[in-house]
């Protein structure tokens, strides 16, 4: 069977090569005739396909000029039909020898599927009622030297779809629609924050310290300064410096980079938004999280009741709010409020058959691992899980009523985490001690532990007001609102291992 598949692939490659040679021969002929389409630098369109269709009553019988890629042709002797596709959609054109003349019509018949052409003609409806353009002039604007697939196998071969996104976008309108929705989602998030008085800022992507999150960074080297630098894993510490500096509300949406595993939820580079508001806390961040996600869904989809991968989810406020310890008790019956020591916590986890990380065996770390193993999979409808252990929240303010916990939450939808927020730690002494513990963990082998950031501690020593901070995974939100199974479906160019023949 393997040899048979290899032979079929070789035959298909030969066919493609033959078709490509035919197209190159056509291009060479055009060049010899002084008609090289690649020498055309500009083409003046008057309308897009969508504008023609939507304004038919106004445009009927009038001349328009459109341009796009040939996606289908029907040659019928002295008259033909073709469909072209532009950025807005597709439109049909009627092309005849009587209107174009013999030479131009002959050239049109030589044009291939995939070629980009310009059409000038008057707008009309065919007998079947399809809005079309009766061509008076057709101009070849770009020659497609590689044939489009007849039925794009990227529908089955997801790897090829991601590698050749340009073909995927040409052949699959629903893919393009996903990325148009992505643009809407990102813009709507910004609009909501701008209306609330948040200031959009930019912070460095190249950092001297990988901080602000628990993750393994990408390392690069700056030649002039002769020092290693890190692609940012988060922009948190810079944004909080701005709060220290006197900006009350700031946010940044941009790319983050984490040198970690890849799966349907993770890509090495991804889009995140972080926002910080002085004089607010994690309760305020719950409110704005709920508002952002529900308003974006309503704006982009027209509803807050969605279906994701077959599961109905209601994003309508107000969402469930429950502490991490109470959520564990709700699911397993085990109440960690009654468990005081690390050893007791370990025994409780073992009784629940939770496999523990041997490097993370404090009570707080065990509570977090039990939650991840037993509770996360139950969180279908939007749920805020709050009051995380201090051991897993090195940048978060302690909870006054229980200093073993922090004022932190994560929001879960469809069993996945979509946002992470804190009442930000603004005590420089406490922050320094927590950084020291993170450094100890890093030295013990935890590559994801935070590094010491003495300049950030220095900033806190000048005084940072009580502050609420929030981070939302934008790619995951786009996945949710476009019903996309994989993060690669919502990234135009996801990270891929190169192929030898690509």
C-alpha positions as CSV (number, residue, x, y, z in Angstrom):
1,X,0.0,0.0,0.0
2,X,2.9,2.4,0.8
3,X,4.5,1.8,-2.6
4,X,1.1,2.4,-4.3
5,X,0.6,5.7,-2.4
6,X,4.2,6.8,-3.4
7,X,3.5,6.0,-7.0
8,X,0.3,8.0,-6.9
9,X,2.0,11.0,-5.4
10,X,4.8,10.8,-8.0
11,X,2.1,10.7,-10.8
12,X,0.3,13.7,-9.3
13,X,3.7,15.6,-9.1
14,X,4.4,14.9,-12.7
15,X,0.9,16.1,-13.7
16,X,1.4,19.3,-11.7
17,X,4.8,19.8,-13.3
18,X,3.4,19.4,-16.8
19,X,0.6,21.9,-16.0
20,X,3.1,24.4,-14.6
21,X,5.2,24.0,-17.8
22,X,2.2,24.7,-20.0
23,X,1.5,27.9,-18.0
24,X,5.1,29.0,-18.2
25,X,5.0,28.4,-22.0
26,X,1.9,30.6,-22.2
27,X,3.7,33.3,-20.2
28,X,6.7,33.1,-22.5
29,X,4.4,33.6,-25.5
30,X,2.8,36.6,-23.9
31,X,6.2,38.1,-23.3
32,X,7.2,37.6,-26.9
33,X,4.1,39.4,-28.0
34,X,4.9,42.3,-25.6
35,X,2.0,41.4,-23.3
36,X,3.9,40.5,-20.1
37,X,1.2,40.7,-17.3
38,X,3.8,41.1,-14.6
39,X,4.8,44.5,-16.1
40,X,1.4,46.0,-15.2
41,X,1.9,48.1,-12.1
42,X,-1.6,49.4,-11.4
43,X,-5.3,48.6,-12.3
44,X,-8.1,51.0,-11.5
45,X,-11.1,49.3,-10.1
46,X,-14.4,51.1,-9.6
47,X,-16.2,48.4,-7.6
48,X,-15.7,45.2,-5.7
49,X,-17.9,42.2,-6.3
50,X,-19.9,42.8,-3.2
51,X,-20.5,46.5,-4.1
52,X,-21.8,45.4,-7.5
53,X,-24.2,42.9,-6.0
54,X,-25.4,45.1,-3.1
55,X,-25.9,48.1,-5.4
56,X,-27.4,46.3,-8.4
57,X,-30.5,48.5,-8.6
58,X,-28.3,51.6,-9.0
59,X,-25.7,50.0,-11.2
60,X,-27.9,48.0,-13.6
61,X,-26.9,48.8,-17.2
62,X,-23.9,50.9,-16.1
63,X,-20.2,50.2,-16.7
64,X,-18.1,49.0,-13.8
65,X,-14.5,47.8,-13.5
66,X,-13.7,44.9,-11.2
67,X,-10.7,42.6,-10.8
68,X,-10.0,39.2,-9.2
69,X,-8.9,35.7,-9.6
70,X,-10.5,33.4,-12.2
71,X,-12.2,30.6,-10.2
72,X,-14.2,29.0,-12.9
73,X,-14.8,29.2,-16.7
74,X,-17.3,27.8,-19.1
75,X,-16.2,28.2,-22.8
76,X,-19.1,27.9,-25.2
77,X,-17.7,28.7,-28.6
78,X,-18.1,32.4,-29.3
79,X,-19.3,33.2,-25.7
80,X,-18.2,32.2,-22.3
81,X,-18.9,32.7,-18.6
82,X,-16.3,33.0,-15.8
83,X,-16.4,33.6,-12.1
84,X,-13.8,35.9,-10.5
85,X,-13.0,36.1,-6.8
86,X,-11.8,39.3,-5.1
87,X,-11.4,40.3,-1.5
88,X,-15.2,40.5,-1.0
89,X,-16.5,37.5,-2.8
90,X,-17.3,36.2,-6.3
91,X,-19.1,37.6,-9.3
92,X,-19.9,36.2,-12.7
93,X,-18.9,37.7,-16.0
94,X,-20.3,37.1,-19.5
95,X,-17.5,37.3,-22.2
96,X,-18.2,37.2,-25.9
97,X,-16.2,37.4,-29.1
98,X,-18.6,40.0,-30.4
99,X,-17.8,42.4,-27.6
100,X,-14.1,41.7,-27.1
101,X,-13.1,41.1,-30.6
102,X,-11.4,38.0,-31.9
103,X,-7.9,38.6,-30.6
104,X,-8.9,39.5,-27.1
105,X,-11.4,36.7,-26.9
106,X,-8.8,34.2,-27.9
107,X,-6.5,35.5,-25.2
108,X,-9.3,35.2,-22.6
109,X,-9.8,31.5,-23.6
110,X,-6.1,31.0,-23.0
111,X,-6.3,32.4,-19.5
112,X,-6.1,29.8,-16.8
113,X,-8.0,29.1,-13.6
114,X,-6.1,31.0,-11.0
115,X,-5.1,33.9,-13.3
116,X,-5.9,37.4,-12.0
117,X,-7.9,39.5,-14.5
118,X,-9.6,42.9,-14.7
119,X,-13.0,43.2,-16.3
120,X,-14.8,46.3,-17.5
121,X,-18.4,46.0,-18.6
122,X,-22.0,46.8,-17.8
123,X,-24.0,45.2,-15.0
124,X,-27.0,42.9,-15.8
125,X,-28.8,39.8,-14.6
126,X,-28.8,36.5,-16.5
127,X,-31.9,34.5,-17.3
128,X,-31.3,32.6,-14.1
129,X,-31.3,35.9,-12.1
130,X,-27.5,35.9,-11.3
131,X,-26.0,39.4,-11.1
132,X,-23.2,39.5,-13.7
133,X,-21.0,41.8,-15.7
134,X,-21.2,41.8,-19.5
135,X,-17.5,42.2,-20.3
136,X,-16.4,44.9,-22.8
137,X,-12.7,44.5,-21.9
138,X,-10.7,41.8,-20.2
139,X,-7.1,42.5,-19.0
140,X,-4.7,39.8,-17.8
141,X,-3.1,41.3,-14.6
142,X,-1.1,38.3,-13.2
143,X,-0.4,34.8,-14.5
144,X,-0.9,31.9,-12.1
145,X,2.0,29.6,-12.8
146,X,0.9,27.0,-10.4
147,X,-2.5,25.4,-10.8
148,X,-5.1,25.6,-8.1
149,X,-6.4,22.2,-6.8
150,X,-9.7,21.2,-8.4
151,X,-11.1,20.2,-5.0
152,X,-8.6,21.5,-2.5
153,X,-7.2,18.6,-0.6
154,X,-6.3,20.9,2.3
155,X,-9.9,20.2,3.4
156,X,-8.5,16.8,4.5
157,X,-4.8,17.6,4.8
158,X,-4.7,20.1,7.6
159,X,-0.9,20.2,7.6
160,X,-0.9,21.4,4.0
161,X,-3.6,23.9,4.8
162,X,-1.5,25.5,7.5
163,X,1.7,25.5,5.4
164,X,0.0,26.9,2.3
165,X,-2.5,29.3,4.0
166,X,-2.6,31.4,0.8
167,X,-4.1,28.5,-1.1
168,X,-6.4,27.7,1.8
169,X,-7.7,31.2,1.8
170,X,-8.3,31.2,-2.0
171,X,-10.2,27.9,-2.0
172,X,-12.1,28.0,1.3
173,X,-14.3,31.1,1.9
174,X,-15.1,29.9,5.5
175,X,-11.4,30.1,6.4
176,X,-11.2,33.7,5.3
177,X,-14.4,34.4,7.3
178,X,-12.7,33.1,10.4
179,X,-9.8,35.6,10.0
180,X,-12.2,38.4,9.2
181,X,-14.0,37.6,12.5
182,X,-10.6,37.6,14.2
183,X,-10.0,41.1,13.1
184,X,-13.4,42.1,14.4
185,X,-12.8,40.4,17.7
186,X,-9.5,42.2,18.3
187,X,-10.9,45.6,17.3
188,X,-13.9,45.2,19.5
189,X,-11.8,44.4,22.5
190,X,-9.8,47.5,21.9
191,X,-12.9,49.6,21.4
192,X,-14.3,48.4,24.8
193,X,-11.1,49.3,26.6
194,X,-10.7,52.6,24.9
195,X,-14.2,53.6,25.8
196,X,-13.4,52.8,29.4
197,X,-10.4,55.1,29.4
198,X,-7.6,52.6,29.0
199,X,-4.5,53.7,27.1
200,X,-3.0,51.4,24.6
201,X,0.8,51.2,25.0
202,X,3.8,49.3,23.6
203,X,6.4,47.6,25.6
204,X,9.6,45.7,24.6
205,X,9.5,42.3,23.0
206,X,13.2,41.8,23.6
207,X,13.8,41.5,27.3
208,X,16.9,41.1,29.5
209,X,14.8,39.0,31.9
210,X,12.0,36.6,31.1
211,X,9.4,37.6,33.6
212,X,5.7,38.1,34.2
213,X,4.7,34.4,33.8
214,X,5.8,30.8,34.5
215,X,7.1,29.7,31.1
216,X,10.3,28.7,29.3
217,X,11.6,31.5,27.1
218,X,13.2,31.7,23.7
219,X,16.8,33.0,24.0
220,X,18.6,35.1,21.4
221,X,21.8,37.1,21.5
222,X,22.4,40.8,21.0
223,X,25.7,41.2,19.1
224,X,26.4,44.9,19.8
225,X,25.8,44.5,23.6
226,X,27.2,41.0,23.6
227,X,24.5,39.6,25.9
228,X,21.7,37.1,25.8
229,X,18.1,38.4,25.6
230,X,14.7,36.8,25.8
231,X,11.6,37.1,23.7
232,X,8.9,38.2,26.1
233,X,6.7,35.6,27.7
234,X,4.5,38.3,29.1
235,X,4.3,42.1,29.2
236,X,3.1,42.3,32.8
237,X,6.1,43.7,34.5
238,X,6.5,46.6,32.0
239,X,2.9,47.5,32.2
240,X,2.9,47.6,36.0
241,X,6.0,49.9,35.8
242,X,3.7,52.3,33.9
243,X,1.2,52.1,36.7
244,X,4.0,53.1,39.0
245,X,4.8,55.9,36.6
246,X,1.3,57.4,36.9
247,X,-0.7,55.9,34.0
248,X,-3.9,54.8,35.7
249,X,-5.2,52.5,33.0
250,X,-3.1,50.8,30.4
251,X,-3.3,47.8,28.1
252,X,-1.3,46.1,25.4
253,X,-2.3,43.5,22.8
254,X,0.5,41.7,21.1
255,X,2.6,38.7,20.5
256,X,4.1,36.6,23.3
257,X,6.6,33.8,22.9
258,X,7.0,30.7,24.9
259,X,9.4,27.8,24.2
260,X,7.0,25.1,25.1
261,X,5.0,22.2,23.7
262,X,2.6,22.5,20.8
263,X,-0.9,21.2,20.7
264,X,-4.4,22.3,19.7
265,X,-4.3,25.0,22.5
266,X,-0.6,26.1,22.2
267,X,1.5,27.7,19.6
268,X,5.1,29.1,20.4
269,X,4.0,32.6,19.5
270,X,0.5,33.7,20.4
271,X,-1.6,36.9,20.9
272,X,-2.4,38.0,24.4
273,X,-3.9,41.2,25.9
274,X,-3.0,42.4,29.3
275,X,-4.6,45.4,31.0
276,X,-4.0,47.1,34.4
277,X,-6.2,49.6,36.3
278,X,-5.0,51.5,39.4
279,X,-7.3,51.5,42.4
280,X,-9.1,48.4,41.4
281,X,-8.9,44.7,42.4
282,X,-9.5,41.2,41.0
283,X,-13.3,41.6,41.6
284,X,-13.3,44.5,39.1
285,X,-11.2,42.4,36.7
286,X,-13.9,39.7,36.9
287,X,-16.5,42.3,35.9
288,X,-14.5,43.6,32.9
289,X,-13.6,40.0,31.8
290,X,-17.3,39.1,31.7
291,X,-18.1,42.3,29.9
292,X,-15.4,42.0,27.2
293,X,-16.2,38.4,26.3
294,X,-20.0,38.8,26.3
295,X,-19.9,42.1,24.4
296,X,-17.5,40.8,21.8
297,X,-19.7,37.7,21.2
298,X,-22.7,39.9,20.8
299,X,-21.0,42.3,18.4
300,X,-19.3,39.6,16.2
301,X,-21.9,36.8,16.4
302,X,-25.1,38.7,17.3
303,X,-25.7,36.5,20.3
304,X,-24.1,35.4,23.7
305,X,-25.4,31.9,23.3
306,X,-23.0,29.9,21.2
307,X,-22.0,26.4,20.3
308,X,-18.4,25.3,20.5
309,X,-17.5,21.9,19.1
310,X,-21.0,20.7,19.7
311,X,-21.4,22.0,23.2
312,X,-23.8,24.8,23.9
313,X,-22.3,27.6,26.0
314,X,-24.1,30.7,27.4
315,X,-21.8,33.7,27.7
316,X,-24.6,35.9,29.1
317,X,-23.6,37.6,32.3
318,X,-23.5,36.9,35.3
319,X,-21.0,34.0,35.4
320,X,-20.5,31.5,38.2
321,X,-17.8,32.6,40.7
322,X,-16.3,30.0,43.1
323,X,-13.0,29.7,45.0
324,X,-10.5,27.1,44.0
325,X,-10.8,25.2,47.3
326,X,-14.6,25.2,47.2
327,X,-14.6,24.0,43.6
328,X,-12.4,21.0,44.6
329,X,-14.8,20.3,47.4
330,X,-17.8,20.6,45.1
331,X,-16.3,18.0,42.7
332,X,-14.4,15.6,45.0
333,X,-15.8,16.2,48.5
334,X,-12.3,17.0,49.8
335,X,-12.1,20.3,51.7
336,X,-8.6,21.7,51.7
337,X,-9.7,24.3,54.2
338,X,-9.4,21.5,56.8
339,X,-6.0,20.4,55.5
340,X,-3.1,22.4,57.1
341,X,0.2,20.7,56.3
342,X,2.0,19.6,53.1
343,X,1.9,16.0,54.2
344,X,-1.9,16.0,54.7
345,X,-2.3,17.7,51.3
346,X,-0.2,15.0,49.7
347,X,-2.2,12.2,51.3
348,X,-5.5,13.9,50.2
349,X,-4.2,14.1,46.6
350,X,-3.1,10.4,46.7
351,X,-6.6,9.4,47.9
352,X,-8.0,11.2,44.8
353,X,-5.4,9.3,42.6
354,X,-3.8,12.6,41.5
355,X,-0.2,12.1,40.2
356,X,1.9,14.9,41.7
357,X,4.9,16.7,40.4
358,X,7.8,15.7,42.8
359,X,9.2,19.2,42.6
360,X,5.9,20.8,43.7
361,X,4.8,19.3,46.9
362,X,3.8,22.2,49.1
363,X,0.2,22.4,50.2
364,X,-0.6,25.2,47.8
365,X,1.1,23.5,44.9
366,X,-0.8,20.3,45.6
367,X,-4.2,22.2,45.8
368,X,-3.5,23.6,42.3
369,X,-2.6,20.2,40.9
370,X,-5.7,18.6,42.3
371,X,-7.8,21.4,40.8
372,X,-6.1,20.9,37.4
373,X,-6.6,17.1,37.5
374,X,-10.2,17.0,38.9
375,X,-12.0,20.2,38.4
376,X,-10.9,21.8,35.1
377,X,-12.6,19.2,33.0
378,X,-16.0,19.9,34.7
379,X,-16.0,23.7,33.9
380,X,-18.2,23.9,30.8
381,X,-20.1,27.1,31.3
382,X,-18.2,30.3,32.1
383,X,-16.8,30.1,35.6
384,X,-14.4,32.3,37.6
385,X,-12.1,30.2,39.8
386,X,-10.6,32.6,42.4
387,X,-8.3,32.6,45.5
388,X,-5.2,30.7,44.2
389,X,-2.5,29.4,46.5
390,X,0.4,31.9,46.9
391,X,3.0,29.3,45.8
392,X,1.6,29.4,42.2
393,X,0.9,33.1,42.2
394,X,4.3,34.9,42.6
395,X,3.0,38.3,41.4
396,X,-0.3,38.4,43.3
397,X,-1.4,40.2,46.4
398,X,-2.1,37.9,49.4
399,X,-5.7,37.5,50.6
400,X,-5.9,39.4,53.9
401,X,-8.2,36.8,55.5
402,X,-5.9,33.9,54.6
403,X,-2.3,34.8,53.6
404,X,-1.7,31.3,52.2
405,X,-4.0,32.4,49.3
406,X,-3.9,35.2,46.8
407,X,-6.5,37.5,45.2
408,X,-6.2,35.8,41.8
409,X,-8.7,34.2,39.4
410,X,-8.7,32.4,36.2
411,X,-11.8,32.2,33.9
412,X,-12.7,28.9,32.4
413,X,-15.1,28.2,29.4
414,X,-15.6,24.8,27.9
415,X,-12.9,23.3,30.2
416,X,-10.2,25.8,29.0
417,X,-8.7,28.7,30.7
418,X,-9.2,32.0,28.9
419,X,-8.1,34.7,31.3
420,X,-5.9,35.2,34.4
421,X,-6.2,38.1,36.7
422,X,-4.8,39.5,40.0
423,X,-5.1,42.0,42.7
424,X,-1.5,43.0,41.9
425,X,1.2,42.6,44.5
426,X,2.5,46.1,45.3
427,X,4.6,45.2,48.4
428,X,8.2,45.4,47.2
429,X,9.5,43.4,50.2
430,X,7.1,40.6,49.7
431,X,7.7,40.7,46.0
432,X,11.5,40.4,46.5
433,X,11.0,37.4,48.8
434,X,8.7,35.6,46.3
435,X,11.2,36.3,43.5
436,X,13.9,34.7,45.7
437,X,11.8,31.5,46.1
438,X,11.2,31.5,42.3
439,X,15.0,31.7,41.8
440,X,15.4,28.8,44.2
441,X,12.9,26.7,42.3
442,X,14.6,27.6,39.0
443,X,18.0,26.5,40.4
444,X,16.3,23.3,41.5
445,X,15.4,22.5,37.9
446,X,12.1,24.3,37.3
447,X,12.8,26.0,33.9
448,X,9.4,27.8,34.0
449,X,10.0,29.6,37.4
450,X,10.4,33.4,37.3
451,X,13.8,35.1,37.3
452,X,14.8,37.8,39.7
453,X,13.8,41.2,38.4
454,X,15.5,43.7,40.7
455,X,14.5,46.7,38.5
456,X,10.8,45.8,38.9
457,X,11.3,45.5,42.7
458,X,13.0,48.9,42.5
459,X,9.9,50.3,40.7
460,X,7.6,49.0,43.4
461,X,9.8,50.7,46.0
462,X,8.7,54.0,44.6
463,X,5.1,53.0,45.3
464,X,2.4,51.4,43.1
465,X,-1.2,52.0,44.0
466,X,-3.6,49.1,44.6
467,X,-4.1,47.7,41.1
468,X,-6.2,45.1,39.3
469,X,-4.6,43.3,36.3
470,X,-6.0,40.9,33.7
471,X,-4.6,38.9,30.8
472,X,-6.8,37.2,28.2
473,X,-5.6,34.7,25.6
474,X,-6.9,36.3,22.4
475,X,-6.3,33.2,20.2
476,X,-8.3,31.0,22.4
477,X,-11.1,33.6,22.5
478,X,-11.1,33.6,18.7
479,X,-11.2,29.8,18.7
480,X,-14.3,29.9,20.9
481,X,-16.1,32.5,18.9
482,X,-15.4,30.9,15.5
483,X,-16.0,27.3,16.6
484,X,-12.4,26.4,15.7
485,X,-11.0,23.2,17.1
486,X,-7.3,24.1,17.0
487,X,-5.3,27.3,17.6
488,X,-3.7,26.7,14.2
489,X,-7.1,27.4,12.6
490,X,-7.1,30.9,13.9
491,X,-3.4,31.8,13.2
492,X,-2.8,32.8,9.6
493,X,0.7,31.3,9.7
494,X,1.1,28.9,12.6
495,X,4.6,27.6,13.6
496,X,5.4,24.6,11.4
497,X,8.5,22.4,11.0
498,X,9.9,23.1,7.5
499,X,9.7,20.4,4.9
500,X,12.7,19.8,2.6
501,X,10.5,20.5,-0.5
502,X,8.9,23.7,0.8
